[in-house]
Amino acid sequence: MKRLTAVLLLAGLWGCNQQTEKQVIEEAKSENIFEVVNPDYETSPYTGMTRQHWKDAALYLLKGAFSYVDDLDDPMKFPKLPGKSYPQKESQVPTEKLEGICRTLFVAAPLLKDDPELEIGGIGVAEYYRHQILNLLDSTHASYIPHRREDQGPTQILVEFGALGMSLFVAPDILWDPLSQEDKDRLAATMLSYGDGPTVPSNWKFFNIFVLSFFKDQGYEVNEELLVHYLNKSLEHYRADGWYNDAPAYDYYSMWAFQLYGSMWSEVFGKEHYPEIAAKFLDYFDDMIDNYPYLFSEDGEMIMFGRSISYRMGSIAPFPFMGQLEDKEINLGWLRRISSGVMLQFLQHPEFMQDNVPTLGFYGHFEPAVQNYSCRGSVYWMGKAFLGLLIPEDSPFWTAKENNGPWEDTFQDDQVYNKYQEISNLLITDYPGIGASEVRIWCHEKVADDWQKFRSTENYNRLAYNSAFPWQADGQKGEVAMNYLIKNAKAEWEAFRLYTFQKYEEDIYYRDVVLETDENIKMQLAEMTLPNGILRVDKNLSDKAVDMRMGHYALPDLGQGISSTLQTVGEYQATIIDNGEYQLAMVPLLGWSETETVATQGLHPVSDSSKVINVSTSFDPAGEHIHATLMLWKRSGEEWTEKELMPVATIDVQDEGQSVQLSFIDGKSRSVDFN
């Protein structure tokens, strides 16, 4: 119902009594939304999706890509969206075409495995990809990829050849075996020139690994010493609880990329050739079950955070492979529910597809989330989700009854649930009251050092990320959501981004933060999760006067406007905004002088218009140093009780701000202790 409501709101149809569900479905069809035909609500009571529907979804995406193909020689080249994505110059076009071929192949290869004779628009899909692969080797062709120069470092071509190596492992009988020996040798020479070479100290090592492994598997002589070196170096990225560090970030790559690559490599090659290394990857793969599924919402929706957001459903790629683990008590029905839910989160959103191709964004095109290494075809990296189709039909991943895991049998609506990972310092929180998940995660990157301009941005620098409230970009006038902005020496609003984790103690998450352009502007941050929101108690250590702002999550306008109201609760005042789906409330407790509802344009990934509640003050080192704030939420249409708006009974600042004693109206107490 939640997803149907969202579609109604986005279409501006909410409140139209004449609008039947059938009409909504017809509207969805006209908006090019994926439809689950003949849903199976016995096996999958939440989504109706089975393995066949995953195949339908893959074919839906692949048909969109093939709408640009009239004959075998047409590349997978799609309309460029405005902004920072490439190509920005003609020399980048061959790489753009390479991405289109190698990434759509993630969608095509599993389908070809089931149906080698698959045709789209009268074109044989297998023949098309074989033809395109050979074009890469033809020095007279516009798609030609030359061998890596000896002095050349790692490039995007390595990434795409790593992807091609994975697909060759998936369907060698379709993509590799039909090639002539001469063509096989030429392809091996080209791909190995990149695989047997330098890489980036991140998940990129797997691209070398898959190239080297595939050709070793085919009997070619490869640099085995380098292969083993990259395998061991990849294992060194592992920290704990299923999380790898992607040098330096923790994000979806840390889980779905490392875990998918490691487990898949182990199955298709590693167990036979390097069993000890494969055993380590599979052992680490098993670790992820205890926390990664909790990162997704009750409805099986992913959180918008980290780079490469346009890869979307790639986030669930490891889950089907959990069905291959033997003698494990894993709730595979829950994992499939999450996986299918994430697929529908995007496939059934009316702005997901544009020009028959997924946009560069979270839903529609959203330039603040785009990275400059992406082209339009980059989005098909999400096709790795369909590698799950390699899991046999009789696997319990496909046959187990869909369920909501702890959301239906453990979680209680009036509670909040935290999962803290000690080594990575991640905090995953689940809020049964609204069915949302949330994460607090690494960020410590200077703009001055961030040459690709993504690790210092809103992709990472928010105080928290929530599945119900996608992050909003900062505005030049001081509009901010879920972060602090400081007026710096240039009189510009600058976001905090240099966070240092301190501790997680008695359900309180502590971080320090320093302003990049002035190390004397700094704060100690402490936050605790509540059943319906967050309580922040932050200490300002700055030695100078400074103007500062802090924002709640933002709400998009879903077609019926966003109301703003005030509600008095004791001696405090709550500011509440409501967009017809959710309400957000902000209650300043200490240290803030003004609260305002800020209307924004072009900053939110869901709607061009949005609103956010901001608090602000002119900090004086001689005055109040503690900034305490309640940031709350609930569904639209529900009344706020005084207990919900003001769960804090007393707040007492002691020892010149070194300690803040809190008592709550439910009788509990907390002590926020700053070092």
Salt bridges, closest charged atoms under 4 A:
GLU26 OE2 - LYS29 NZ 3.44
GLU35 OE1 - LYS29 NZ 3.82
ASP73 OD1 - HIS131 NE2 3.13
ASP73 OD1 - HIS141 NE2 3.06
GLU96 OE1 - LYS77 NZ 3.52
GLU99 OE1 - ARG103 NE 3.22
ASP114 OD2 - ARG51 NH1 3.17
ASP114 OD2 - LYS55 NZ 3.17
ASP151 OD1 - ARG149 NE 3.30
GLU160 OE2 - ARG103 NH2 2.90
ASP173 OD1 - LYS113 NZ 3.86
ASP183 OD1 - ARG186 NH2 2.78
ASP217 OD1 - HIS273 NE2 3.34
GLU224 OE1 - LYS216 NZ 3.53
GLU236 OE1 - LYS233 NZ 3.48
ASP246 OD2 - ARG307 NH2 3.47
GLU267 OE2 - LYS271 NZ 3.04
GLU272 OE2 - HIS273 NE2 3.96
ASP286 OD2 - LYS328 NZ 3.26
ASP299 OD1 - ARG337 NH2 3.82
GLU301 OE1 - LYS2 NZ 3.41
GLU301 OE2 - ARG3 NH2 3.67
ASP355 OD2 - ARG376 NH1 3.34
GLU367 OE2 - LYS84 NZ 3.34
GLU367 OE1 - HIS365 NE2 3.06
GLU393 OE2 - ARG51 NH1 3.99
GLU438 OE1 - ARG440 NH1 2.97
ASP474 OD1 - ARG462 NH1 2.82
GLU505 OE2 - LYS503 NZ 3.41
ASP507 OD2 - ARG670 NH2 3.33
GLU516 OE1 - ARG497 NH1 3.19
ASP518 OD2 - LYS544 NZ 2.59
GLU527 OE1 - ARG440 NE 2.72
GLU527 OE2 - ARG511 NH2 2.76
GLU527 OE1 - ARG536 NH1 2.97
ASP538 OD2 - ARG536 NE 2.91
GLU596 OE2 - ARG549 NH2 3.02
GLU638 OE1 - LYS634 NZ 3.70
GLU644 OE1 - LYS634 NZ 2.85
